[in-house]
Amino acid sequence: MKIYLNKDEMPTHYYNITADLMNKPLPPLHPQTRQPIGPDDLKVLFPMELIKQEVSAEPYIEIPEPVREAYAIYRPSPLIRAERLEKALGTKAKIFYKYEGGSPSGSHKTNTALAQAYYNKQEGIKKIVTETGAGQWGTALSFACAQFGIECEVFMVRGSYDQKPYRKLIMETFGANVHASPSELTEVGKSQLAKDPANIGSLGIAISEAVEVAAQDEKAHYALGSVLNHVLLHQTVIGLEAQKQFEKVDAYPDIVIAPLGGGSNFAGIAFPFVGEMLRGGRKVRAIAVEPASCPKLTRGKFGYDFGDSAGYTPLLPMYSLGHEFMPPGLHAGGLRYHGASALCSQLLKDGLIEAVALQQLECFSAGLLFSKTEGILPAPEANHAIAQVIREAKAADAAGEERTILFNLCGHGHFDLAAYDDFLQGKLEDHVLDEEQLKISAAGVLDQF
Ligand SMILES: *Cc1c(COP(=O)(O)O)cnc(C)c1O
């Protein structure tokens, strides 16, 4: 069963959960002065409209008409009932998923890329510099920049650059200029390579490189594909559409599940439902799923930490493993980030959402079962959500309860075939993170002031 929306039923506004929170997240702090940052501190990197969204407490923010028109290339995305997966599991649970892999980048990232490119264009910006981990964000921003006539420069984590040459090539077809990170083009990159010429890179390092380049060019800005409030805001189109789609079939999810790297696709699908609950509406369990090898929500520390590894970005109030944490070369590249968005962190701290960490072998098995039954090969990141969906369906059956479960199939895995190949050949293994090591890296997270 596929539940479609007409174009004229697409959301006209983003939903800002900050408006409905009793405890708003703490303010970001200046990396040097450690005082709350103001709009002026962010002006070198972001357009004013996005800075306003970052601090807004308005519940609804209008989606500009040109952005809605660009969304219409691939939105609304379908809400699909995974009937064949349900049958294979023999579960009584009703499992629905929102499929974001139909976008030009193959993931949800296009939802914020288009909005960010638009606001930058409005402010006369000529070039956007960014980082990409697994490659989805770089692809999304390359496409969005092409739509709005802006140059795009991407620092791509070396590990992915080598593993996924096709990701780099698709960015180039959209017109982007792509470098492997760490690179010789920035001070941060050079210092990392001096320490270790074989450095496979990390999102933290790539962010530092992109920020360094953007800050030196007046006509250039930086863009982030996750973590920040405005990014989460743009992704709420996913959950808002899902709410309308559920209305059409008179259903409602008891549980909403998504993988969490920085928090944007999780927030995108879950926040509209959590907001409904906060305003006295129906209860929902929202579960963020992270990899056991990068477990910031379940084993990290809540405090202030940098968004990048070099300490250029503001200090953000979040669950973090420490900004120098180097996750193992995990295949779900999009989940290798050391921290989690301030909003997701605050909601978890306040018990409004849940978090679990899963090992990768269970996730890949779940992804293959999904692919065989539903006919879509999921991104390895999305496999984390699917594995948890299966756990929840089984738990509901065991308890004799009928549950409706919604998850975010945030991307397809067509560029991740090397990862599936490794899995099928038995080359992947589960990682156990040493508690002592975690303690050492988490010492980089500062206590709340
Ligand atoms: C980027 C990405 C993620 C992780 O980022 P979030 O901001 O947590 O959503 C997960 N899945 C896919 C497919 C991605 O591209």
The ligand as an SDF file (V2000), in Angstrom:
LIG
                    3D

 15 15  0  0  0  0  0  0  0  0999 V2000
   23.4830   12.0220    6.2580 C   0  0  0  0  0  0  0  0  0  0  0  0
   22.7000   10.8200    6.3790 C   0  0  0  0  0  0  0  0  0  0  0  0
   22.3660   10.2930    7.6310 C   0  0  0  0  0  0  0  0  0  0  0  0
   22.8100   10.8860    8.9160 C   0  0  0  0  0  0  0  0  0  0  0  0
   22.5470   12.2350    9.1110 O   0  0  0  0  0  0  0  0  0  0  0  0
   21.3100   12.7810    9.9430 P   0  0  0  0  0  0  0  0  0  0  0  0
   21.5130   14.2300    9.9960 O   0  0  0  0  0  0  0  0  0  0  0  0
   21.3900   12.1430   11.3010 O   0  0  0  0  0  0  0  0  0  0  0  0
   20.0990   12.4060    9.2230 O   0  0  0  0  0  0  0  0  0  0  0  0
   21.5960    9.1540    7.6610 C   0  0  0  0  0  0  0  0  0  0  0  0
   21.1770    8.5570    6.5360 N   0  0  0  0  0  0  0  0  0  0  0  0
   21.4650    9.0420    5.3180 C   0  0  0  0  0  0  0  0  0  0  0  0
   20.9590    8.3150    4.1160 C   0  0  0  0  0  0  0  0  0  0  0  0
   22.2230   10.1930    5.1960 C   0  0  0  0  0  0  0  0  0  0  0  0
   22.4840   10.6860    3.9930 O   0  0  0  0  0  0  0  0  0  0  0  0
  1  2  1  0
  2  3  1  0
  2 14  2  0
  3  4  1  0
  3 10  2  0
  4  5  1  0
  5  6  1  0
  6  7  2  0
  6  8  1  0
  6  9  1  0
 10 11  1  0
 11 12  2  0
 12 13  1  0
 12 14  1  0
 14 15  1  0
M  END
$$$$
